Amino acid sequence: MNFNLSQMPERSAQPRVNGLTMVMDKGLSIEEAKNFMSVASPHVDIVKLGFGTAFVTPNLKEKLAVYAASNIPVYFGGTLFEAFLIRNQFDDFVAVCNDFGITTIEVSDGSITIPHTEKCGYIEKLAKNFKVYSEVGSKDAAHIIPPYKWIELMSAELSAGASYVIAEAREAGNVGIYRGSGEVREGLVQEILTQIPAEKILWEAPQKAQQLYFLELIGCNVNLGNIAPSEMLALEAMRIGLRGDSFEFYLDKK
């Protein structure tokens, strides 16, 4: 940090296993990725090339090299995994990841229906050679999953070999663990946390109010995802109490 301040929370250090920040890159150019890394790399833990953008990104290997130069792992959005899967091209997807040097894979079923035992089978198979993030929750706002089912699915996917489970919210933060307005389904979140360790959950939280909720509930080292590149430093400042919304989180109360 650039200067000393007392009463600061202890942030986990890179390479982090908790307190992760996952950034969603929906189409940064190579130069924009370089500029992003120049200011944010100490605070970014992993970058997701959102949904299927990896398929249409020009000079993909060169872009991946920008992140690799800062030791930031990249993975393709779960929608791309599903696009390969529904076309019966699972092995092709694995080959693509190997070809592009991708070491982390997101396994999701937010857009297609996969029997859960089958999904866990993919996790188990992939976890032998990749770090797996498995996403739980539907992108369909009308599909409401009860809390006990969230817990059951998350538990099974962690047991199958997922390093983290991702709580679905979409890029807008208006499904899954959130209502259509973006409001957190607090009862759902708190019930999940009675059974699933917080350090194993990556909460998709693209909106500031959502990020603030999880920082207040779990602390500065909560795992947060779907963060916009332009919001990266603002989030890190909020994590440690240097934004108005979180200013008093870590001050001594006298």
SULHUGI-V580390 format. One record per residue. N is the residue number from 1. RES is the residue in one letter. SS is DSSP state (h for helix, s for strand, l for the rest). Layout:
N|RES|SS  N|RES|SS
This chain:
1|M|l  2|N|l  3|F|l  4|N|l  5|L|l  6|S|l  7|Q|l  8|M|l  9|P|l  10|E|l  11|R|l  12|S|l  13|A|l  14|Q|l  15|P|l  16|R|l  17|V|l  18|N|l  19|G|l  20|L|l  21|T|s  22|M|s  23|V|s  24|M|s  25|D|s  26|K|l  27|G|l  28|L|l  29|S|l  30|I|h  31|E|h  32|E|h  33|A|h  34|K|h  35|N|h  36|F|h  37|M|h  38|S|h  39|V|h  40|A|h  41|S|h  42|P|h  43|H|h  44|V|l  45|D|l  46|I|s  47|V|s  48|K|s  49|L|s  50|G|l  51|F|l  52|G|l  53|T|h  54|A|h  55|F|h  56|V|h  57|T|l  58|P|l  59|N|l  60|L|h  61|K|h  62|E|h  63|K|h  64|L|h  65|A|h  66|V|h  67|Y|h  68|A|h  69|A|h  70|S|l  71|N|l  72|I|l  73|P|s  74|V|s  75|Y|s  76|F|s  77|G|l  78|G|h  79|T|h  80|L|h  81|F|h  82|E|h  83|A|h  84|F|h  85|L|h  86|I|h  87|R|l  88|N|l  89|Q|l  90|F|h  91|D|h  92|D|h  93|F|h  94|V|h  95|A|h  96|V|h  97|C|h  98|N|h  99|D|h  100|F|l  101|G|l  102|I|l  103|T|l  104|T|s  105|I|s  106|E|s  107|V|s  108|S|l  109|D|l  110|G|l  111|S|l  112|I|l  113|T|l  114|I|l  115|P|l  116|H|h  117|T|h  118|E|h  119|K|h  120|C|h  121|G|h  122|Y|h  123|I|h  124|E|h  125|K|h  126|L|h  127|A|l  128|K|l  129|N|l  130|F|l  131|K|s  132|V|s  133|Y|s  134|S|s  135|E|s  136|V|s  137|G|l  138|S|l  139|K|l  140|D|l  141|A|l  142|A|l  143|H|l  144|I|l  145|I|l  146|P|l  147|P|h  148|Y|h  149|K|h  150|W|h  151|I|h  152|E|h  153|L|h  154|M|h  155|S|h  156|A|h  157|E|h  158|L|h  159|S|h  160|A|h  161|G|l  162|A|l  163|S|l  164|Y|s  165|V|s  166|I|s  167|A|s  168|E|l  169|A|l  170|R|l  171|E|l  172|A|l  173|G|l  174|N|l  175|V|l  176|G|l  177|I|l  178|Y|s  179|R|l  180|G|l  181|S|l  182|G|l  183|E|l  184|V|s  185|R|l  186|E|h  187|G|h  188|L|h  189|V|h  190|Q|h  191|E|h  192|I|h  193|L|l  194|T|l  195|Q|l  196|I|l  197|P|l  198|A|h  199|E|h  200|K|h  201|I|s  202|L|s  203|W|s  204|E|s  205|A|l  206|P|l  207|Q|l  208|K|h  209|A|h  210|Q|h  211|Q|h  212|L|h  213|Y|h  214|F|h  215|L|h  216|E|h  217|L|h  218|I|h  219|G|l  220|C|l  221|N|l  222|V|l  223|N|l  224|L|s  225|G|s  226|N|s  227|I|s  228|A|s  229|P|h  230|S|h  231|E|h  232|M|h  233|L|h  234|A|h  235|L|h  236|E|h  237|A|h  238|M|h  239|R|h  240|I|l  241|G|l  242|L|l  243|R|l  244|G|h  245|D|h  246|S|h  247|F|l  248|E|l  249|F|l  250|Y|l  251|L|l  252|D|l  253|K|l  254|K|l
